[in-house]
């Protein structure tokens, strides 16, 4: 059993119409009476959808969803439904969720999903197609897939999100930002009573491993349990001190001798911004620091702006707004504090090292109208470091000029990540079109858009189709370079 987080990124369909944004997650569970079933969760971004007034005069958003599970030309499951936001007096809808469950026998299926805004016919439907493997062990012990949760409570009244006596609120993402200090997960263990006997004691364990499956220190816990037909597992893992990187939740059943009976994993990505405690410098302190050399306020502000690619959200807001109309001393104080946070022992060296990269980016990517750090390639270079490989294709008449950057490891701790840039204006600057890094641009129509050089307006193409799915036999150079950069 495997789980996959799908992010269907919105495309620019017209100047005034954005497509629906929706996150989709799915897991496989097992019912002793009906067998395995696939659970599909939809999380809709309310502000991406048009609202209308209901009979009570309140605003609602509505998504039309079609789900098909098939093998070849044979359809095994089909669902057509509407998902509605919570009615509100406000014209913008809040985010909302829906869940559907499909009983399926063991096998390989094609999952096809189409989602559209029921209240806006101008938005082109989003479609997705993905193979799904369903399997279970009738005799041996096995785990369900692992589902991430944002919260759970005891069930008072049964609803679509009720399971094992709890209301489980899904966390429809594999990405955990700095502000999230706990990872909550749910899974089920099956057939322990068949293996061990009723009420026989055993244990299961869970921990976090890195991408190479090395256990993260102090993350492992062992839980005692009694054998039952189905054992629901809800646990929370403290990730407050987990640094940025790619990880797995590892779940294991142990027999009475401590041997592993069965195992389940789920991947996730952590983005942890380290926060240093510091005291802002006084005017006297600034006079004895490297920032005192900057006596031209406008020139200093230009240097501060070049720090935007690595600035945190609060710092970016300060740079873009507060620092626009302040005196030299305030800008000096900010500059010193910015680099003190990153290297309290030698903030000057931290700035000088970064400024060397800014100069390199200016030389490589700067244009007549943009500083190097303002370009997409310059920003990515400064934020994530120099790419491990850089593929450049400028002269293929069937493609817009493009570049693919591959990182074995970014300087933010992520591994095996990619960026695709392309250029439809045929000037030197390139636009970031697609990346597999969380919170970066994701455009699953990237293959068609790069191939659309002969079209008059490639940015307005609205095709999604099955472009997320890779065809390893296509012989297409673009696709090969993305999946096998060299």
TORGUTI-32384 format. One record per residue (C-alpha): residue number from 1; residue in three letters; x, y, z. Coordinates in steps of 0.5 Angstrom, whole numbers, plus 2048, in hexadecimal, padded with zeros to 3 digits. Layout:
// residues N
TIVO   n res   u   v   w
TIVO NUM Ala   X   Y   Z
...
END
This chain:
// residues 486
TIVO   n res   u   v   w
TIVO   1 Unk 800 800 800
TIVO   2 Unk 803 807 7FE
TIVO   3 Unk 800 80E 800
TIVO   4 Unk 801 814 7FB
TIVO   5 Unk 800 81B 7FC
TIVO   6 Unk 7FD 81F 7F6
TIVO   7 Unk 7FD 826 7F5
TIVO   8 Unk 7F9 828 7EF
TIVO   9 Unk 7FC 82F 7EE
TIVO  10 Unk 7F8 835 7EB
TIVO  11 Unk 7F9 837 7E4
TIVO  12 Unk 7F8 83E 7E2
TIVO  13 Unk 7F2 83D 7DD
TIVO  14 Unk 7F1 844 7DC
TIVO  15 Unk 7F2 84B 7DF
TIVO  16 Unk 7EC 84B 7E4
TIVO  17 Unk 7EB 843 7E5
TIVO  18 Unk 7F0 83E 7E9
TIVO  19 Unk 7EE 837 7E9
TIVO  20 Unk 7EC 834 7EF
TIVO  21 Unk 7F2 832 7F4
TIVO  22 Unk 7F1 82B 7F8
TIVO  23 Unk 7F5 826 7FC
TIVO  24 Unk 7F4 81F 7FB
TIVO  25 Unk 7F6 819 7FF
TIVO  26 Unk 7F5 812 800
TIVO  27 Unk 7F6 80C 804
TIVO  28 Unk 7F4 805 804
TIVO  29 Unk 7F0 802 80A
TIVO  30 Unk 7ED 7FB 80B
TIVO  31 Unk 7E6 7F9 80E
TIVO  32 Unk 7E5 7F2 810
TIVO  33 Unk 7DE 7F1 80D
TIVO  34 Unk 7DF 7F4 806
TIVO  35 Unk 7E7 7F4 805
TIVO  36 Unk 7EC 7F9 803
TIVO  37 Unk 7E9 800 801
TIVO  38 Unk 7ED 807 7FF
TIVO  39 Unk 7EB 80D 802
TIVO  40 Unk 7EC 814 7FE
TIVO  41 Unk 7EC 81A 802
TIVO  42 Unk 7EB 821 7FE
TIVO  43 Unk 7ED 828 802
TIVO  44 Unk 7EB 82E 7FE
TIVO  45 Unk 7EE 835 7FE
TIVO  46 Unk 7E7 839 7FF
TIVO  47 Unk 7EA 83F 7FC
TIVO  48 Unk 7EC 83C 7F6
TIVO  49 Unk 7E4 83B 7F4
TIVO  50 Unk 7DE 83F 7F3
TIVO  51 Unk 7D9 840 7F8
TIVO  52 Unk 7D1 840 7F7
TIVO  53 Unk 7CC 842 7FC
TIVO  54 Unk 7C8 83C 7FE
TIVO  55 Unk 7C0 83C 800
TIVO  56 Unk 7C2 83F 807
TIVO  57 Unk 7C6 845 804
TIVO  58 Unk 7CC 842 806
TIVO  59 Unk 7D3 841 801
TIVO  60 Unk 7D5 83A 800
TIVO  61 Unk 7DA 837 7FB
TIVO  62 Unk 7D9 831 7F7
TIVO  63 Unk 7DE 82C 7F4
TIVO  64 Unk 7DB 827 7EF
TIVO  65 Unk 7DF 820 7EF
TIVO  66 Unk 7E0 81A 7EB
TIVO  67 Unk 7E4 814 7ED
TIVO  68 Unk 7E5 80E 7E9
TIVO  69 Unk 7E9 807 7EB
TIVO  70 Unk 7EA 803 7E5
TIVO  71 Unk 7EE 7FD 7E2
TIVO  72 Unk 7EF 7FE 7DB
TIVO  73 Unk 7E8 7FF 7D8
TIVO  74 Unk 7E4 7FD 7DE
TIVO  75 Unk 7E2 801 7E3
TIVO  76 Unk 7E2 7FF 7EB
TIVO  77 Unk 7E0 805 7EF
TIVO  78 Unk 7DD 80B 7ED
TIVO  79 Unk 7DA 811 7F1
TIVO  80 Unk 7D7 818 7EF
TIVO  81 Unk 7D6 81D 7F4
TIVO  82 Unk 7D6 824 7F6
TIVO  83 Unk 7DA 827 7FC
TIVO  84 Unk 7D8 82D 7FF
TIVO  85 Unk 7DB 832 804
TIVO  86 Unk 7D8 834 80B
TIVO  87 Unk 7D3 83A 809
TIVO  88 Unk 7D5 841 80B
TIVO  89 Unk 7D3 848 80B
TIVO  90 Unk 7DA 849 808
TIVO  91 Unk 7DB 849 801
TIVO  92 Unk 7E1 845 801
TIVO  93 Unk 7E1 83E 803
TIVO  94 Unk 7E5 83B 808
TIVO  95 Unk 7E9 834 806
TIVO  96 Unk 7E5 82E 807
TIVO  97 Unk 7E6 827 806
TIVO  98 Unk 7E2 820 803
TIVO  99 Unk 7E4 819 804
TIVO 100 Unk 7E2 813 800
TIVO 101 Unk 7E3 80C 801
TIVO 102 Unk 7E3 806 7FC
TIVO 103 Unk 7E3 7FF 7FD
TIVO 104 Unk 7E8 7FB 7F8
TIVO 105 Unk 7EB 7F4 7F8
TIVO 106 Unk 7F2 7F3 7F7
TIVO 107 Unk 7F5 7F6 7F1
TIVO 108 Unk 7F8 7FB 7ED
TIVO 109 Unk 7F3 801 7EB
TIVO 110 Unk 7F3 807 7E7
TIVO 111 Unk 7F0 80D 7EC
TIVO 112 Unk 7ED 813 7E7
TIVO 113 Unk 7EB 819 7EB
TIVO 114 Unk 7E8 81F 7E7
TIVO 115 Unk 7E6 825 7EC
TIVO 116 Unk 7E2 82C 7E9
TIVO 117 Unk 7DF 832 7ED
TIVO 118 Unk 7D8 831 7ED
TIVO 119 Unk 7D7 838 7ED
TIVO 120 Unk 7DC 83B 7E7
TIVO 121 Unk 7DB 837 7E0
TIVO 122 Unk 7E1 83C 7DE
TIVO 123 Unk 7E6 838 7E2
TIVO 124 Unk 7E8 831 7DE
TIVO 125 Unk 7E8 82B 7E2
TIVO 126 Unk 7EE 828 7E6
TIVO 127 Unk 7EF 821 7E4
TIVO 128 Unk 7F4 81C 7E7
TIVO 129 Unk 7F6 814 7E5
TIVO 130 Unk 7FA 810 7EA
TIVO 131 Unk 7FB 808 7EB
TIVO 132 Unk 7F9 806 7F1
TIVO 133 Unk 7FB 7FF 7F4
TIVO 134 Unk 7F6 7FC 7F9
TIVO 135 Unk 7F9 7F6 7FD
TIVO 136 Unk 7F8 7F2 804
TIVO 137 Unk 7FA 7EC 808
TIVO 138 Unk 7F4 7E8 80A
TIVO 139 Unk 7F8 7E4 80F
TIVO 140 Unk 7FE 7E8 811
TIVO 141 Unk 7FF 7EE 815
TIVO 142 Unk 7FF 7F5 811
TIVO 143 Unk 7FE 7FC 812
TIVO 144 Unk 7F9 801 80E
TIVO 145 Unk 7FD 807 80A
TIVO 146 Unk 7FF 80C 80F
TIVO 147 Unk 7FA 812 80F
TIVO 148 Unk 7FC 819 812
TIVO 149 Unk 7F8 81D 816
TIVO 150 Unk 7F7 824 818
TIVO 151 Unk 7F2 823 81E
TIVO 152 Unk 7EE 81D 821
TIVO 153 Unk 7E8 81D 826
TIVO 154 Unk 7E4 818 829
TIVO 155 Unk 7DE 816 824
TIVO 156 Unk 7D7 819 827
TIVO 157 Unk 7D3 818 821
TIVO 158 Unk 7D5 814 81B
TIVO 159 Unk 7D8 818 815
TIVO 160 Unk 7DC 817 80F
TIVO 161 Unk 7E2 818 813
TIVO 162 Unk 7E1 813 818
TIVO 163 Unk 7E5 80D 819
TIVO 164 Unk 7E6 808 81F
TIVO 165 Unk 7E2 80D 824
TIVO 166 Unk 7E6 813 822
TIVO 167 Unk 7E5 819 81D
TIVO 168 Unk 7EB 819 819
TIVO 169 Unk 7ED 820 816
TIVO 170 Unk 7F2 81E 810
TIVO 171 Unk 7F8 822 80F
TIVO 172 Unk 7F8 822 807
TIVO 173 Unk 7FF 823 806
TIVO 174 Unk 806 820 807
TIVO 175 Unk 809 827 809
TIVO 176 Unk 80B 829 810
TIVO 177 Unk 80D 830 811
TIVO 178 Unk 810 834 817
TIVO 179 Unk 80A 836 81A
TIVO 180 Unk 808 82E 81B
TIVO 181 Unk 80B 82B 821
TIVO 182 Unk 807 824 821
TIVO 183 Unk 806 81F 81C
TIVO 184 Unk 7FF 81B 81D
TIVO 185 Unk 7FE 815 819
TIVO 186 Unk 7F9 80F 819
TIVO 187 Unk 7F9 808 816
TIVO 188 Unk 7F6 801 818
TIVO 189 Unk 7F9 7FB 819
TIVO 190 Unk 7F6 7F4 817
TIVO 191 Unk 7F6 7ED 819
TIVO 192 Unk 7FA 7ED 81F
TIVO 193 Unk 7F5 7E9 822
TIVO 194 Unk 7F5 7E4 81D
TIVO 195 Unk 7FD 7E3 81E
TIVO 196 Unk 7FD 7E4 825
TIVO 197 Unk 7F6 7E2 828
TIVO 198 Unk 7F1 7E6 82C
TIVO 199 Unk 7F4 7EB 831
TIVO 200 Unk 7FB 7E9 830
TIVO 201 Unk 800 7EF 832
TIVO 202 Unk 805 7F1 82D
TIVO 203 Unk 808 7F8 82B
TIVO 204 Unk 808 7FD 825
TIVO 205 Unk 80D 802 824
TIVO 206 Unk 80E 809 820
TIVO 207 Unk 813 80E 81E
TIVO 208 Unk 816 813 819
TIVO 209 Unk 81B 811 814
TIVO 210 Unk 81F 815 810
TIVO 211 Unk 81F 814 808
TIVO 212 Unk 824 80E 809
TIVO 213 Unk 820 80B 80E
TIVO 214 Unk 824 80C 814
TIVO 215 Unk 820 80D 81A
TIVO 216 Unk 820 815 81D
TIVO 217 Unk 823 815 824
TIVO 218 Unk 81D 815 82A
TIVO 219 Unk 818 814 825
TIVO 220 Unk 816 80D 826
TIVO 221 Unk 810 80A 82B
TIVO 222 Unk 80E 803 82C
TIVO 223 Unk 807 802 82E
TIVO 224 Unk 804 7FC 831
TIVO 225 Unk 7FD 7F9 82E
TIVO 226 Unk 7F9 7F3 82F
TIVO 227 Unk 7F7 7EF 829
TIVO 228 Unk 7F1 7F1 825
TIVO 229 Unk 7EE 7F0 81E
TIVO 230 Unk 7EF 7F8 81D
TIVO 231 Unk 7F3 7FC 821
TIVO 232 Unk 7F2 804 820
TIVO 233 Unk 7F9 808 821
TIVO 234 Unk 7F9 80F 822
TIVO 235 Unk 7FF 812 824
TIVO 236 Unk 803 819 824
TIVO 237 Unk 80A 81A 823
TIVO 238 Unk 80E 820 826
TIVO 239 Unk 812 823 820
TIVO 240 Unk 813 82A 823
TIVO 241 Unk 81B 829 822
TIVO 242 Unk 81B 825 81C
TIVO 243 Unk 81F 829 817
TIVO 244 Unk 81D 82A 80F
TIVO 245 Unk 81D 824 80B
TIVO 246 Unk 81A 81E 808
TIVO 247 Unk 817 819 80D
TIVO 248 Unk 813 812 80E
TIVO 249 Unk 80E 810 814
TIVO 250 Unk 810 809 815
TIVO 251 Unk 80B 804 819
TIVO 252 Unk 80C 7FD 81B
TIVO 253 Unk 809 7F7 81E
TIVO 254 Unk 80D 7F3 823
TIVO 255 Unk 80C 7EC 825
TIVO 256 Unk 80D 7EA 82C
TIVO 257 Unk 815 7E9 82B
TIVO 258 Unk 815 7F0 828
TIVO 259 Unk 816 7EE 821
TIVO 260 Unk 813 7F2 81B
TIVO 261 Unk 80C 7EF 819
TIVO 262 Unk 80A 7F4 814
TIVO 263 Unk 80C 7FB 812
TIVO 264 Unk 809 802 80F
TIVO 265 Unk 80C 808 80D
TIVO 266 Unk 80A 80F 80A
TIVO 267 Unk 80E 815 808
TIVO 268 Unk 80E 81C 80A
TIVO 269 Unk 812 822 809
TIVO 270 Unk 814 827 80F
TIVO 271 Unk 816 82E 80E
TIVO 272 Unk 818 831 814
TIVO 273 Unk 81B 838 815
TIVO 274 Unk 820 839 81B
TIVO 275 Unk 81E 83F 81F
TIVO 276 Unk 824 842 823
TIVO 277 Unk 823 846 829
TIVO 278 Unk 826 84D 828
TIVO 279 Unk 826 854 82B
TIVO 280 Unk 826 859 826
TIVO 281 Unk 82C 85E 825
TIVO 282 Unk 82C 865 828
TIVO 283 Unk 82F 86B 824
TIVO 284 Unk 835 86A 828
TIVO 285 Unk 836 862 826
TIVO 286 Unk 835 864 81F
TIVO 287 Unk 83A 869 81F
TIVO 288 Unk 83F 863 820
TIVO 289 Unk 83C 85E 81B
TIVO 290 Unk 83D 85D 814
TIVO 291 Unk 837 861 812
TIVO 292 Unk 83A 867 814
TIVO 293 Unk 83D 867 80E
TIVO 294 Unk 837 868 80A
TIVO 295 Unk 836 870 80A
TIVO 296 Unk 831 870 804
TIVO 297 Unk 82A 86F 806
TIVO 298 Unk 828 86D 7FF
TIVO 299 Unk 82E 869 7FD
TIVO 300 Unk 82D 865 804
TIVO 301 Unk 825 864 803
TIVO 302 Unk 827 861 7FC
TIVO 303 Unk 82C 85C 800
TIVO 304 Unk 826 85A 804
TIVO 305 Unk 822 859 7FF
TIVO 306 Unk 826 854 7FC
TIVO 307 Unk 825 850 802
TIVO 308 Unk 81E 84E 800
TIVO 309 Unk 81F 848 7FD
TIVO 310 Unk 821 845 804
TIVO 311 Unk 81D 849 809
TIVO 312 Unk 818 846 80D
TIVO 313 Unk 810 849 80C
TIVO 314 Unk 811 84E 812
TIVO 315 Unk 817 851 80F
TIVO 316 Unk 815 851 808
TIVO 317 Unk 80F 855 80A
TIVO 318 Unk 814 85A 80E
TIVO 319 Unk 818 85B 808
TIVO 320 Unk 813 85C 803
TIVO 321 Unk 80F 861 808
TIVO 322 Unk 812 863 80E
TIVO 323 Unk 819 865 80B
TIVO 324 Unk 816 868 805
TIVO 325 Unk 816 86F 809
TIVO 326 Unk 81A 86F 80F
TIVO 327 Unk 821 872 810
TIVO 328 Unk 828 86F 810
TIVO 329 Unk 829 86D 817
TIVO 330 Unk 823 869 817
TIVO 331 Unk 825 865 810
TIVO 332 Unk 82C 864 813
TIVO 333 Unk 829 861 819
TIVO 334 Unk 824 85D 815
TIVO 335 Unk 82A 85A 811
TIVO 336 Unk 82E 859 817
TIVO 337 Unk 829 855 81A
TIVO 338 Unk 827 851 814
TIVO 339 Unk 82E 84E 814
TIVO 340 Unk 82F 84E 81B
TIVO 341 Unk 829 849 81B
TIVO 342 Unk 82D 844 816
TIVO 343 Unk 834 845 819
TIVO 344 Unk 834 848 820
TIVO 345 Unk 83C 846 820
TIVO 346 Unk 83D 84A 81A
TIVO 347 Unk 837 84D 816
TIVO 348 Unk 83C 851 812
TIVO 349 Unk 83F 84B 80F
TIVO 350 Unk 838 848 80E
TIVO 351 Unk 836 84E 80A
TIVO 352 Unk 83D 84E 806
TIVO 353 Unk 83C 847 804
TIVO 354 Unk 835 848 802
TIVO 355 Unk 836 84F 7FE
TIVO 356 Unk 83B 84B 7FA
TIVO 357 Unk 836 846 7F8
TIVO 358 Unk 831 84C 7F6
TIVO 359 Unk 837 84F 7F2
TIVO 360 Unk 838 848 7EE
TIVO 361 Unk 830 848 7ED
TIVO 362 Unk 830 84F 7EA
TIVO 363 Unk 836 84D 7E5
TIVO 364 Unk 832 847 7E3
TIVO 365 Unk 82B 849 7E3
TIVO 366 Unk 82A 851 7E4
TIVO 367 Unk 826 854 7DE
TIVO 368 Unk 826 85B 7DC
TIVO 369 Unk 81F 85C 7E0
TIVO 370 Unk 820 857 7E6
TIVO 371 Unk 826 856 7EB
TIVO 372 Unk 828 84F 7EB
TIVO 373 Unk 825 84D 7F2
TIVO 374 Unk 81E 850 7EF
TIVO 375 Unk 81E 84A 7E9
TIVO 376 Unk 81B 844 7EB
TIVO 377 Unk 822 840 7E9
TIVO 378 Unk 826 845 7EE
TIVO 379 Unk 821 844 7F4
TIVO 380 Unk 821 83D 7F3
TIVO 381 Unk 829 83D 7F3
TIVO 382 Unk 829 841 7F9
TIVO 383 Unk 824 83D 7FD
TIVO 384 Unk 825 836 7FC
TIVO 385 Unk 82D 837 7F9
TIVO 386 Unk 830 835 7F3
TIVO 387 Unk 82D 82F 7EF
TIVO 388 Unk 831 829 7EF
TIVO 389 Unk 82F 828 7E7
TIVO 390 Unk 82C 82D 7E3
TIVO 391 Unk 829 82B 7DC
TIVO 392 Unk 829 831 7D7
TIVO 393 Unk 825 830 7D0
TIVO 394 Unk 824 837 7CC
TIVO 395 Unk 824 835 7C5
TIVO 396 Unk 81F 82F 7C4
TIVO 397 Unk 819 832 7BF
TIVO 398 Unk 814 82D 7C3
TIVO 399 Unk 815 830 7CA
TIVO 400 Unk 815 837 7CD
TIVO 401 Unk 81C 838 7D0
TIVO 402 Unk 81D 834 7D6
TIVO 403 Unk 821 832 7DC
TIVO 404 Unk 821 82D 7E1
TIVO 405 Unk 824 82D 7E8
TIVO 406 Unk 825 827 7EC
TIVO 407 Unk 828 827 7F3
TIVO 408 Unk 82B 821 7F6
TIVO 409 Unk 82A 825 7FD
TIVO 410 Unk 827 82C 7FE
TIVO 411 Unk 82A 831 803
TIVO 412 Unk 824 831 807
TIVO 413 Unk 824 829 808
TIVO 414 Unk 820 826 802
TIVO 415 Unk 823 821 7FE
TIVO 416 Unk 822 81F 7F6
TIVO 417 Unk 81E 825 7F4
TIVO 418 Unk 81D 828 7EE
TIVO 419 Unk 81B 82F 7EA
TIVO 420 Unk 818 830 7E3
TIVO 421 Unk 819 837 7E0
TIVO 422 Unk 817 839 7D9
TIVO 423 Unk 817 840 7D5
TIVO 424 Unk 811 841 7D1
TIVO 425 Unk 813 849 7CF
TIVO 426 Unk 81A 846 7CC
TIVO 427 Unk 81E 84B 7D0
TIVO 428 Unk 823 849 7D5
TIVO 429 Unk 81F 849 7DC
TIVO 430 Unk 81B 842 7DD
TIVO 431 Unk 815 841 7E1
TIVO 432 Unk 814 83B 7E6
TIVO 433 Unk 80F 837 7E3
TIVO 434 Unk 80F 830 7E8
TIVO 435 Unk 813 82E 7EE
TIVO 436 Unk 812 828 7F3
TIVO 437 Unk 814 82C 7F9
TIVO 438 Unk 80E 82D 7FE
TIVO 439 Unk 80B 834 7FD
TIVO 440 Unk 80F 835 7F7
TIVO 441 Unk 80B 836 7F0
TIVO 442 Unk 808 82F 7EE
TIVO 443 Unk 805 82F 7E7
TIVO 444 Unk 803 828 7E5
TIVO 445 Unk 802 82B 7DD
TIVO 446 Unk 80A 82C 7DD
TIVO 447 Unk 80B 827 7D7
TIVO 448 Unk 806 82A 7D3
TIVO 449 Unk 807 831 7D4
TIVO 450 Unk 80F 830 7D3
TIVO 451 Unk 80D 82D 7CC
TIVO 452 Unk 808 832 7CA
TIVO 453 Unk 80D 837 7C7
TIVO 454 Unk 809 837 7C0
TIVO 455 Unk 803 839 7C4
TIVO 456 Unk 801 840 7C4
TIVO 457 Unk 7FF 841 7CC
TIVO 458 Unk 803 83B 7D0
TIVO 459 Unk 801 83E 7D6
TIVO 460 Unk 7FA 83D 7D5
TIVO 461 Unk 7FA 836 7D4
TIVO 462 Unk 7F5 832 7D9
TIVO 463 Unk 7F7 82B 7D7
TIVO 464 Unk 7F8 827 7DD
TIVO 465 Unk 7F6 820 7DB
TIVO 466 Unk 7FB 81B 7DD
TIVO 467 Unk 801 81F 7DD
TIVO 468 Unk 803 81D 7E4
TIVO 469 Unk 804 816 7E2
TIVO 470 Unk 80B 814 7DF
TIVO 471 Unk 80B 810 7D9
TIVO 472 Unk 812 80D 7D9
TIVO 473 Unk 811 80A 7D2
TIVO 474 Unk 810 811 7CF
TIVO 475 Unk 817 812 7CD
TIVO 476 Unk 816 81A 7CE
TIVO 477 Unk 81C 81E 7D0
TIVO 478 Unk 819 823 7D4
TIVO 479 Unk 815 81D 7D8
TIVO 480 Unk 81C 819 7D9
TIVO 481 Unk 820 81F 7DB
TIVO 482 Unk 81B 821 7E1
TIVO 483 Unk 81B 81A 7E3
TIVO 484 Unk 822 818 7E2
TIVO 485 Unk 826 81F 7E2
TIVO 486 Unk 82D 81E 7E0
END
